[in-house]
Amino acid sequence: MVGDQGPKKALMIAGFLLPSLLPLALFTLGPMAASLGISFLDWDLLTSPEWLGIDNYRDLLGDAQFWAAVRHTFWFLALYLPLVVTGGLGIALALNTGVRAIGLLRSMYFLPVVTSWVVVALMWKWLLNPSTGLVNTVLGFVGIQGPGWWTDPSWAMPAVVIATAWKDLGFVMVIFLAGLQAIPGDYYEAALVDGAGWWARFRYITLPLLSPSTFFVLTISLINGFQVFDQVFVMTGGGPAGSTTVLVERVYTHAFRYSQMGYAAAMSWVLFAIIIGVTALQFRAQDRWVHYG
């Protein structure tokens, strides 16, 4: 009897999953498979593709600009992750103290998240304008000469990081705030009875119980950080002197400026492998510091 119901049950499950699986196959898995095939070709979209095998991947090993883009991407992550995680956590802790109009403040901090990247990048490009920007003007009032934010190779990447962190702080804040409000108040009351100070409560209660939220924020922020592009494209265009050239910018340049679709596809798959590898390491290490319940 159970065996007779098996095929019917499987068909019913497949019917429920089909509306989700069909778009996934058409718009995600299909293009991914196609790009993997293209990565083995020499193709400019206009002439017939030629089979190259692994030549595109082999050429990447000797491409100095590709490795520079890898270094710049990791440099971006090294600046971006600490800033967005600590900033989002700090705002969440401040909003979790019973401050008035928390809904309004939460909406204000979240507003940049839903704002177009082009708008955000143009706004920060104006704010950080070395000669007429508001930031350097304010610094000038207190006797500090502001740097050439997006004209100096040493400051261009920090400028991109500041704009990116400002836009993403609201999302990180919401995740941390939800995690903070899920911590039972009994723990803090017991700690207060034992005479624990603010730092002890934060160190031994808040941080451990907030570790699932921290792990989620780190994972999502890392994946998004590897795909940084829009703000770089609008604010610096990869300059000055290639100091903000990142991996996705190289993919775009080779695909749509040089018409090297195979080379760009190979670069995309290397980026995909890097993201999968780093994410796998994160999941493997989570047992050491993430506490679920």
C-alpha positions in Angstrom: 0.0 0.0 0.0 2.8 2.4 1.0 4.7 1.4 -2.2 1.7 2.2 -4.4 1.6 5.7 -2.9 5.3 6.4 -3.4 5.1 7.4 -7.1 2.0 9.5 -6.5 3.6 11.2 -3.5 6.8 11.9 -5.5 4.7 13.4 -8.4 2.8 15.6 -5.9 6.1 16.9 -4.4 7.5 17.5 -7.9 4.4 19.4 -8.8 4.8 21.7 -5.8 8.5 22.2 -6.4 8.1 22.8 -10.2 7.2 26.5 -10.0 10.4 27.2 -8.1 12.7 24.7 -9.8 11.7 25.9 -13.4 12.9 29.5 -13.0 16.0 28.3 -11.0 16.9 26.0 -13.9 16.2 28.5 -16.6 17.7 31.7 -15.1 20.4 30.4 -12.7 21.6 26.8 -13.4 21.3 27.1 -17.2 23.3 30.3 -17.5 25.9 28.9 -15.0 26.3 25.7 -17.2 26.5 27.9 -20.3 29.2 30.1 -18.8 31.2 27.0 -17.8 31.2 25.9 -21.4 32.1 29.4 -22.7 35.1 29.5 -20.3 36.7 26.8 -22.6 36.2 28.9 -25.7 37.7 31.8 -27.6 34.5 33.8 -28.4 33.9 37.5 -29.1 30.1 37.2 -29.7 30.5 38.1 -33.4 32.5 35.2 -34.9 32.3 31.5 -34.4 33.7 30.3 -31.1 36.9 28.2 -31.1 37.6 25.5 -28.6 40.7 26.3 -26.3 40.4 23.7 -23.6 41.9 25.0 -20.4 44.0 27.8 -22.1 41.8 30.6 -20.6 42.5 29.2 -17.1 46.2 28.7 -17.9 46.4 32.3 -19.1 44.9 33.6 -15.8 47.9 32.2 -13.9 50.2 34.6 -15.8 47.9 37.6 -15.9 49.4 40.2 -13.6 46.2 42.4 -13.8 44.1 39.4 -12.7 46.3 38.8 -9.6 46.3 42.6 -8.9 42.5 42.4 -8.9 42.6 39.4 -6.5 44.8 41.4 -4.1 42.5 44.5 -4.4 39.4 42.4 -3.7 41.0 40.9 -0.5 42.2 44.4 0.5 38.6 45.6 0.1 37.4 42.7 2.3 40.0 43.4 4.9 38.8 47.0 5.3 35.1 46.4 4.8 34.3 43.4 7.0 35.6 44.8 10.4 34.0 48.2 9.6 30.5 46.9 8.6 30.3 44.2 11.4 31.5 46.4 14.3 29.5 49.4 13.0 26.3 47.4 12.5 26.7 45.8 16.0 27.3 49.1 17.6 24.2 50.6 16.1 22.1 47.5 17.1 23.4 47.7 20.7 22.5 51.4 20.9 19.0 50.8 19.5 18.5 47.8 21.9 18.7 50.0 25.0 15.1 51.0 24.8 15.7 54.2 22.9 12.5 56.1 21.9 11.3 56.1 18.3 13.2 52.9 17.6 11.0 52.2 14.5 11.9 55.5 13.0 15.6 55.1 13.7 15.6 51.6 12.4 13.9 52.8 9.1 16.4 55.7 8.8 19.4 53.3 9.1 17.8 50.9 6.7 17.0 53.5 4.1 20.4 53.3 2.3 20.0 49.5 1.9 17.1 50.0 -0.4 18.7 52.9 -2.3 20.1 52.3 -5.7 23.9 51.7 -5.7 24.3 54.3 -8.5 22.7 57.0 -6.3 24.8 56.0 -3.3 28.0 55.9 -5.2 27.3 59.3 -6.9 26.5 60.8 -3.5 29.7 59.6 -1.9 31.7 60.6 -4.9 30.5 64.2 -4.3 30.9 64.0 -0.5 34.5 62.7 -0.9 35.4 65.1 -3.8 39.0 66.2 -2.9 38.5 69.9 -3.7 34.7 70.6 -3.3 33.4 67.7 -1.3 31.7 68.2 2.1 34.1 65.8 4.0 37.3 67.7 3.0 35.5 71.0 3.5 34.6 70.1 7.1 38.1 68.7 7.7 39.5 72.0 6.4 37.5 74.0 9.1 39.4 72.1 11.8 42.8 72.6 10.2 43.1 69.2 8.5 43.9 68.8 4.8 41.7 66.1 3.5 43.2 63.4 1.2 42.4 62.9 -2.5 39.8 60.3 -1.7 39.2 58.9 -5.1 42.1 60.5 -6.9 44.9 59.2 -4.7 45.7 55.5 -5.2 46.3 55.2 -1.4 42.9 56.5 -0.5 40.7 55.3 -3.3 40.0 51.9 -1.8 39.2 53.3 1.6 36.7 55.7 -0.1 35.0 52.8 -1.8 34.9 50.9 1.5 33.3 53.8 3.4 30.5 54.1 0.8 29.9 50.4 0.8 29.8 50.1 4.6 27.5 53.1 4.9 25.0 51.4 2.5 25.2 48.0 4.2 25.1 49.1 7.9 21.3 49.1 8.0 21.1 45.4 6.9 23.7 44.3 9.4 22.0 46.4 12.1 18.7 44.7 11.5 20.2 41.2 11.7 22.1 42.0 15.0 19.1 43.8 16.5 16.9 40.7 15.9 19.6 38.5 17.5 19.8 40.8 20.5 16.1 40.9 21.1 16.0 37.1 21.0 18.4 36.8 24.0 16.3 36.0 27.1 16.4 38.9 29.7 16.8 36.3 32.5 20.4 35.8 31.7 21.2 39.5 32.1 19.2 39.7 35.4 21.1 36.7 36.8 24.4 38.3 35.8 23.4 41.6 37.5 22.6 39.7 40.7 26.1 38.2 40.5 27.5 41.7 40.1 28.6 41.4 36.5 29.5 44.7 34.8 28.6 45.8 31.3 31.7 44.3 29.7 31.3 41.0 31.5 27.6 40.7 30.3 28.7 41.7 26.8 31.6 39.3 26.8 30.0 36.2 28.3 26.3 36.6 27.4 25.8 38.9 24.4 28.7 37.8 22.2 28.2 34.0 22.6 24.4 34.1 22.1 24.8 36.5 19.2 27.3 34.2 17.4 24.7 32.8 15.0 23.8 36.3 13.8 27.5 37.2 13.6 28.1 34.1 11.5 25.3 34.9 9.2 26.4 38.5 8.8 30.0 37.5 8.1 29.0 34.9 5.5 26.7 37.2 3.6 29.0 40.2 3.8 32.0 38.1 2.6 30.0 36.8 -0.4 28.8 40.3 -1.2 32.3 41.7 -0.7 33.8 39.3 -3.3 31.2 40.6 -5.8 31.9 44.3 -5.2 31.5 46.2 -8.5 28.8 48.9 -8.8 30.4 51.4 -6.4 33.8 50.8 -7.9 32.5 51.3 -11.4 30.7 54.5 -10.6 33.1 56.1 -8.1 36.6 55.2 -9.5 36.2 53.1 -12.6 38.9 50.9 -11.2 41.4 53.8 -10.9 43.4 55.7 -10.1 46.3 53.7 -11.5 44.2 50.5 -11.2 44.2 50.8 -7.4 40.6 49.8 -7.1 40.4 47.3 -9.8 38.5 44.3 -8.4 37.7 40.8 -9.8 34.2 41.6 -11.0 35.4 44.8 -12.7 38.0 42.7 -14.6 35.2 40.3 -15.6 33.1 43.2 -16.9 36.1 44.7 -18.7 37.1 41.6 -20.5 33.5 40.6 -21.4 32.1 43.9 -22.6 35.1 46.1 -23.5 37.5 43.5 -24.9 34.8 41.1 -26.1 36.8 38.2 -24.6 33.8 36.2 -23.4 35.7 33.0 -22.8 38.4 34.7 -20.7 35.8 36.6 -18.7 33.8 33.4 -18.1 37.0 31.6 -16.8 37.6 34.5 -14.5 34.0 34.2 -13.2 34.5 30.6 -12.4 37.7 31.2 -10.6 35.9 33.9 -8.5 33.1 31.3 -7.9 35.6 28.8 -6.7 37.2 31.3 -4.3 33.8 32.2 -2.8 32.9 28.5 -2.4 36.3 27.8 -0.8 36.2 30.7 1.7 32.5 30.0 2.5 33.3 26.3 3.1 36.1 27.3 5.5 33.7 29.5 7.3 31.2 26.7 7.8 34.0 24.3 8.8 35.2 26.8 11.5 31.8 27.7 12.9 31.8 24.7 15.3 34.6 26.4 17.3 32.8 29.7 18.0 29.1 29.6 16.9 26.7 28.6 19.7 23.1 27.6 18.7 21.0 27.7 21.8 
